[in-house]
Amino acid sequence: MIAVLKPGTTQQQIDNLINWFKGRGLDVHLSVGQYRTILGLIGDTSKIDVELLEGLEMIESVKRITEPFKSANRKFHPDDSAVDIGGGIKLGGGHFQLIAGPCSVESAEQILGIAESVKASGATILRGGAFKPRTSPYDFQGLRAEGIELLLEAKKKTGMPIITEIMNQNHLPMFEEVDIIQVGARNMQNFELLKELGRTNKPILLKRGLANTLKELLMSAEYIMAGGNNNVILCERGIRTFETYTRNTLDLSAVPMLRELTHLPIVIDPSHATGMARLVKPMALAAAAAGADGIMIEVHNDPANALCDGAQSLTPAQFSEVAEKVRQIREVIAE
């Protein structure tokens, strides 16, 4: 249920109303927008007398929300959310960011060299896998704690915030200095992990699962937000369909659809979606045209010899070209 307040409602009136709702066992989400203030009520609202609420002088309207996701719902929060990454960088709410780096951190020389090159091309956030979920147990699994240390060293030398994937809630102490924690597609419905991340205040980039609906993605985001962490970024990285020419099918319709449903920022990952370096550029441009808040691209200085996902990785020179084209696309759609 949401209660829309009339313009001119005082802070004291808002506080009194919030306390009244909490006294009836409801959680209250306050959203102060540019033009109106909304109270989102979470819990058993069946005992709330709608007619009584609508009769209050400060109430403009009362609506019941049927969708199971509440905190992530745009009806609760009409304005787009901007997640503060740190260092003056925000994502969402009109702030666009390019995220780039290797699928996996392999060495100090590799990650620092790539970080410096992608930053020079316009990337603002450095990605790199320390823990790598792989289909085969015999594939490279990442440098783990050492990989995080190398990412932090690259952050120190370049000033770029870092994002890396978490596999287990027991690893959280290792992520204290990581700027954005990524939840991979395979862990999108690892609800115990999501609950733990909800107890942090870290920005969380939540990837859509290989065969999950947008509703299921938003419900996973709800798990994090229900714990008190509203710093959630959604990521479309392709879903598994009957098509075999690409690794996955990039669902670009997710951008405008999610924009209707939620206030959370939306990032597109064309690298994992297609699995082919030659398709990353057109899909990145399409994502920018669709209105994504960010694009995440895998970049490797030597894709042919990468320990992980070399086939979908761009060279630094290729990334520079893509970054420039994305900038041009965004200038066009902003007009």
SULRACOR-V832085 format. One record per residue. N is the residue number from 1. RES is the residue in three letters. PSI is psi in whole degrees, 0 to 359 (none if undefined). Layout:
BEGIN
n = {N N}
res = {RES RES}
psi = {PSI PSI}
END
This chain:
BEGIN
n = {1 2 3 4 5 6 7 8 9 10 11 12 13 14 15 16 17 18 19 20 21 22 23 24 25 26 27 28 29 30 31 32 33 34 35 36 37 38 39 40 41 42 43 44 45 46 47 48 49 50 51 52 53 54 55 56 57 58 59 60 61 62 63 64 65 66 67 68 69 70 71 72 73 74 75 76 77 78 79 80 81 82 83 84 85 86 87 88 89 90 91 92 93 94 95 96 97 98 99 100 101 102 103 104 105 106 107 108 109 110 111 112 113 114 115 116 117 118 119 120 121 122 123 124 125 126 127 128 129 130 131 132 133 134 135 136 137 138 139 140 141 142 143 144 145 146 147 148 149 150 151 152 153 154 155 156 157 158 159 160 161 162 163 164 165 166 167 168 169 170 171 172 173 174 175 176 177 178 179 180 181 182 183 184 185 186 187 188 189 190 191 192 193 194 195 196 197 198 199 200 201 202 203 204 205 206 207 208 209 210 211 212 213 214 215 216 217 218 219 220 221 222 223 224 225 226 227 228 229 230 231 232 233 234 235 236 237 238 239 240 241 242 243 244 245 246 247 248 249 250 251 252 253 254 255 256 257 258 259 260 261 262 263 264 265 266 267 268 269 270 271 272 273 274 275 276 277 278 279 280 281 282 283 284 285 286 287 288 289 290 291 292 293 294 295 296 297 298 299 300 301 302 303 304 305 306 307 308 309 310 311 312 313 314 315 316 317 318 319 320 321 322 323 324 325 326 327 328 329 330 331 332 333 334 335}
res = {MET ILE ALA VAL LEU LYS PRO GLY THR THR GLN GLN GLN ILE ASP ASN LEU ILE ASN TRP PHE LYS GLY ARG GLY LEU ASP VAL HIS LEU SER VAL GLY GLN TYR ARG THR ILE LEU GLY LEU ILE GLY ASP THR SER LYS ILE ASP VAL GLU LEU LEU GLU GLY LEU GLU MET ILE GLU SER VAL LYS ARG ILE THR GLU PRO PHE LYS SER ALA ASN ARG LYS PHE HIS PRO ASP ASP SER ALA VAL ASP ILE GLY GLY GLY ILE LYS LEU GLY GLY GLY HIS PHE GLN LEU ILE ALA GLY PRO CYS SER VAL GLU SER ALA GLU GLN ILE LEU GLY ILE ALA GLU SER VAL LYS ALA SER GLY ALA THR ILE LEU ARG GLY GLY ALA PHE LYS PRO ARG THR SER PRO TYR ASP PHE GLN GLY LEU ARG ALA GLU GLY ILE GLU LEU LEU LEU GLU ALA LYS LYS LYS THR GLY MET PRO ILE ILE THR GLU ILE MET ASN GLN ASN HIS LEU PRO MET PHE GLU GLU VAL ASP ILE ILE GLN VAL GLY ALA ARG ASN MET GLN ASN PHE GLU LEU LEU LYS GLU LEU GLY ARG THR ASN LYS PRO ILE LEU LEU LYS ARG GLY LEU ALA ASN THR LEU LYS GLU LEU LEU MET SER ALA GLU TYR ILE MET ALA GLY GLY ASN ASN ASN VAL ILE LEU CYS GLU ARG GLY ILE ARG THR PHE GLU THR TYR THR ARG ASN THR LEU ASP LEU SER ALA VAL PRO MET LEU ARG GLU LEU THR HIS LEU PRO ILE VAL ILE ASP PRO SER HIS ALA THR GLY MET ALA ARG LEU VAL LYS PRO MET ALA LEU ALA ALA ALA ALA ALA GLY ALA ASP GLY ILE MET ILE GLU VAL HIS ASN ASP PRO ALA ASN ALA LEU CYS ASP GLY ALA GLN SER LEU THR PRO ALA GLN PHE SER GLU VAL ALA GLU LYS VAL ARG GLN ILE ARG GLU VAL ILE ALA GLU}
psi = {142 145 118 125 150 149 143 357 131 161 325 319 319 314 318 319 319 315 325 316 316 328 345 20 18 145 145 127 116 125 112 104 182 327 341 160 134 137 118 125 125 129 200 97 5 335 357 128 106 319 323 316 314 341 348 141 327 348 126 316 158 132 142 139 125 337 144 340 128 299 327 352 135 334 331 332 82 327 146 138 144 122 126 112 335 160 26 8 129 154 127 169 35 356 117 140 143 125 128 155 178 155 317 139 124 327 166 317 317 308 323 318 317 318 315 321 317 328 318 335 357 358 145 346 135 125 155 132 126 316 123 115 120 147 321 135 351 352 163 126 4 164 356 233 323 323 319 320 320 322 318 326 318 322 317 321 333 340 6 133 156 151 135 158 140 143 335 138 338 344 355 321 333 344 15 326 2 136 320 128 126 132 116 169 322 340 9 329 28 84 329 321 316 321 318 318 332 339 355 175 18 143 135 123 114 115 142 138 162 330 36 149 166 324 318 323 315 327 326 320 324 324 316 314 328 336 355 355 108 3 67 134 129 144 121 120 22 145 158 123 190 351 136 352 336 158 313 178 117 117 84 341 345 330 301 329 313 327 326 324 328 159 357 149 153 125 145 136 92 342 307 331 318 327 7 128 323 343 352 316 304 325 327 319 320 322 319 318 329 347 22 151 346 159 133 121 137 130 133 142 344 73 325 335 18 145 349 126 43 329 335 3 137 154 163 323 318 320 320 320 316 316 320 318 322 318 318 318 316 328 321 312 344 343 none}
END
